[in-house]
Amino acid sequence: MGRRFVVMLACVAVVMLVLVPSAFAIILSSITPSSGEAGTTVTCTIRGVFQVLSGAQTPTFSLINGTTTISGTTGAWNLVVATATFNLPGGAPAGLYTLRARQVTVALETADLANAFTVYRQPPVLTSIDPSTVVAGHGELTLTVHGNYFKASDNAFTGSSVRWNGAAVDTTFNSATQLTAVIPAAKLTTAGIAEVTVMNVTDGTTSEAKSFTITPPAPFLTSLTPTSVWAGYVKNDIVLSVIGGNFLAGAHIFLSGGEKTGTTFVSAAQLTVPLVAADISTPTTLTISVQNPPFPPGMPSTGALLLPVVAETTDPAVTISGADAAWHNSPVALSFSATDGQSGVQKLQYMAPPGVPAWTDGTSCTVPVTTQGALAISAQATDWCNLVGAASATVNIDTTQPTTDALNAVSVKRGKTASLRYRVSEPTNLSPSAKVVLKVMTAKGGRTVKTVTVSSATMNVTHSATFKVTFRKGAYRWYVYATDLAGNPQANVDKAKFTVK
């Protein structure tokens, strides 16, 4: 008996050894959120199966990508859910990470959820720099950099760095959207284009570049107004103002080496001259210079300024107001407008056949009801460089009353279903549907005993309306009423017999 008891205990022990691992196995099913930016802290909810038994320990979690392991700090947990906080290093490789869980129960239990979490790096975004240009020899410059995803420096992260032609310059973090940088005078001595970028140093991401222009010095000519003109501009209202110094009465302005007649001496610091269409007929860059008297030979300025003659890049934007998709049985008032952010609007025209078949100057018109159907309306605007923008719209006119047909006499037992077949008709180019009201009335006295409303019935199609008859036996009539989309009521009210047996 004793020996048998020992054998039985040994069998039980073997069974327990077999069952324990599966009884305490960890299972991972999901992690939320499943992504995070390098250099940030993310707290995740992890779902699966964990152990809360005597001798069990808190589960630990980690994210693994190759040789990189990011350990998490476990928060609250129970049998099926746990929280873990991961401090994602700024230098952590971007990509997919496996979630690993460990828990000490009877034995060390481990479970993996492959490719469960994504670490990404958000590069900085550079939207603008201020200023974006200086004159050569400007001296030390404080540059304000605008954008997004800029990083502050701290013990774990070296932050965002402004780069000038790829080289780091002294940078101050103001906010996630603004940095300031000091550009040494030595970098601003020569005319040219510098590339400005922002680098988030720890994760090595860099923004796209913005160009910084260093303009050549102009000793006697300092500025022009306007600073550019539109090629082909025909308004003839441009007066070029040349600002500088040491101008003398009788000085002449030159356009690309050719003397421009009509120069006006304003002061020793300003000359003006009108520009006509012939001066700026094609895209180019005019070189503006000055010569002081006496003539000949004239005393030329030692510097010049450039006046870009720029081709327009957009047509005028035209808007037609008052047109809609509805159908109308009365005149429709339209208005036309146009904008042009470059040379400006020269004229606005419209065309509304058949009444206005050709382009006509104007900012409004009324579409009459003399012609029915979908009428095409067009408008166009011409800017001061003779570029044309256009818009179109459709106005739907319908003054025709629909006709109605009650297509069947009805004979039905009380308590059964009646079917009313009807049709509403209009020419095919007018309102495509109508609101229909069907009424069943007593043959004597015309009292309504049933009303059926159909909110939208297609024109020129046979329809059926059904209902259960609950009113008394006897003789009735049913009638068809209709109103089309333009609000025109039926031209006739058709009817048919309705008998309840």
Buried (B, 14 or more C-beta within 10 A) or exposed (E): EEEEEEEEEEEEEEEEEEEEEEEBBBEBEBBEEBEBBBBBEBEBBBBBBBBEEEEBEEBBBBBBBEEBEBBBEBBEBEEEBBBBEBBBBBBBBBEBBBBBBBBBBBEEBEBEBEEBBBBEBBBBBBEEBEEEEBBEEBEEBEBEBBBBBBBEBEEEBBBBBBBBBEEEBEBBBBEBEBBBBEBEEEBBEEEEEBEBBBBBBBBEBBBEBBEBEBBBEBEBBBEBEEEEBBBBBBEEEBEBBBBBEBBBEEBBBBBBEEEBEEBEBEEEEBBBBBBBBEBBEEEBEBBBBBBBEEEEEBBEBEBBBBBBBBBBEEBBBBEBEBBEEEBBBEEBEBBBBBEBEBBBBBBBBBBBEEEBEEEEEBEEBEBBBEEBBEBEBBBBBBBBBEBBBBBEBEBBBBBBBBBBBBBBEBEBEEEEEBEBBBBBBBEEEBBBBBBBBBBBBBEEEEEEBBEBEBEEBEBEEEBEBEBEBEEEEBEBBBBBBBBBBBBBEBEEBBBBBBBBE
